[in-house]
């Protein structure tokens, strides 16, 4: 390209995007636009992104004169540049100011630091499970080789990519930098906090919390199943790092370089942006597994059963055989087949042994329903001290009944309702609803401990 001033102007004018806080919209941004039209006959940019203003916890604008500012270099030195970037970008709600506590940097930037730490720990565990062998590219894995968990994570990856794309929006109008946004296009994109949350949810809640846990046994085994699990896992994490790279570029670049198959001199910053594969797997099986695992974990939590202690579970096959037509969910006989086929995975994720026989007569058990029609009963004998737990919940219920009766009496008093502020009455009514739900929950726990 020629180095003449005219060629530079042609190359860089007009630009694309101006990023600014709203307070200089009329002082500077409007002048730039007017000057551009006056001297060049065109606007200098097609989009103005108005982000929030950095304020302290008293909602004062940060400034040197007030002494309430934060030096970003201090944050970078203490917590890293990625922690700073993540905290700011994930908090950039459209039209909302960013609140920072300049007197407590630890509290302010903990979200970014914690996410960077979690991402590093996910990668460390993931890489330790992969081994040193070559990884099969996802393109060379046939659909028939994929398990329900594989199909589920690939489908969730497609969803995450689509959500990130929708949150970011198109880079420029259809006509290029000289084009104009349509009415519909003006209302989409540049939702940076939504983009950050979609990428975070995929890598943390779905890839790490579910898929990685579900595939541990395959990764530690041998043969074709291990090769498929490794290929899907590397592909999913590779794509997750690409989605996260614009927000946390340093840690994602470092981790991406450690993935198997990286060629020397290849950088994540230059890698292609992820694209949905477009395969609709309809992964009902693993959704049913997740539903069952969540239900069982809640049962364990209700009775404070230690994580290392195994429990015995019985699936009510009669309830599971009932027809259920919930859209997007496995129901009826299909759900029963899934629970049977995935019993080993469910048991490993919940430290439980599944049985499809009826619950022994008179045995104390806690029951919960799985969406789709099945009921899971957890045997309590040997898992908890039934007599002690029953006494504890009966005492808690008796105290709650007293509190609930007093609250009901207060709300039924016309004088209180008339004289109290509306927000106070509303808060008391909300409390009553919550206590009534808790009362029903305690009654169900006591009944299960009685073997009824």
Secondary structure as UniProt FT lines:
FT   HELIX           5..12
FT   STRAND          17..21
FT   HELIX           22..24
FT   HELIX           25..29
FT   HELIX           30..40
FT   STRAND          47..51
FT   STRAND          54..55
FT   TURN            57..58
FT   TURN            64..67
FT   HELIX           72..79
FT   HELIX           81..90
FT   TURN            94..95
FT   STRAND          98..99
FT   TURN            102..103
FT   HELIX           105..130
FT   HELIX           138..140
FT   HELIX           143..145
FT   HELIX           148..168
FT   TURN            174..175
FT   HELIX           176..178
FT   TURN            183..184
FT   HELIX           185..187
FT   HELIX           192..200
FT   HELIX           201..212
FT   HELIX           213..214
FT   HELIX           216..219
FT   HELIX           224..244
FT   TURN            245..247
FT   HELIX           249..257
FT   TURN            260..261
FT   TURN            264..265
FT   HELIX           268..270
FT   HELIX           284..302
FT   TURN            303..304
FT   TURN            307..308
FT   STRAND          311..316
FT   HELIX           317..320
FT   TURN            327..328
FT   HELIX           332..341
FT   HELIX           343..350
FT   STRAND          352..355
FT   TURN            361..362
FT   STRAND          365..370
FT   TURN            371..373
FT   STRAND          374..379
FT   TURN            382..383
FT   HELIX           386..411
FT   HELIX           414..419
FT   HELIX           422..449
FT   TURN            450..451
//
